[in-house]
Amino acid sequence: MTKRAAPRLRAFRDQDQDSRPNAAPWAATLARMAARPRIDLDGVTLCEPDGTGAAVAVIRHRTVEGLVLSMPESADFLVPFDDVVRAELNLKDGTVVFEVTSELASRAHWLGGARVLVGRWTDRMTLTRADATKR
């Protein structure tokens, strides 16, 4: 969420739902969800584990068809779930592991032949346990 959007979202969330013009019944729920910390993998850079550390892909989002990755400073690519061997997030150490089939690695030129990519996920905010339990 951008710094400019946060105050507007708070103002929207704090408004009485009946005073919002054309507010959908789920609008308040969406506003509360956006204000709470969530696992956000958008923007996690994936590199070859034994490579130079150069970015091969960047995680964008998950769809019902597969995972959307992008080449750095380029287009987004859908990786169908049939081509995903492993997609893991280790919550303890923040590592992301993404493995694709050898068939996809050979036909998707943007992967450069890599089958396994790794990344590091970090929170966008620092929380203590007390912060996380506030409502």
C-alpha positions, 0 to 999 in steps of 0.5 A: 500500500502506498503512503498516499493510499493509507490515510484514505483507507483509514478514513474510509475504514473509520467512516460509518458504513451507512454514510458511504455512498454506494458502499458495498456490504463487504467494503468495511471488511476489505478495509479492515483486511487491508489495514492488517499485516498480511503475508505479501510475496509480491515483489520477492526477487527469485535468483538461482541458488548457486548463481551470481545472485542476479534476479531471474524472476520476481513473484507477482501473485497467485491465480487459480491457473498458476503463479504469476512471475515477472522478469525484472523490468519486463512482462508478467508470465503465468506459470501453470500449476502443472509446471510447478514442482514446488513452491514453498515459503519458510516462515521461520527464516523467510526463504522462498523456494520455487521449482518448475518442471524441466520441460518448462525450464527448457522452453521458457527462455526467461528462466535461462534454463533454471529449474530452482529459484530462491528468494528472501521474503521480509515483512513490510512492517515490524511487529511485536506479539502485542502489535499483532494481537491488537484489534 
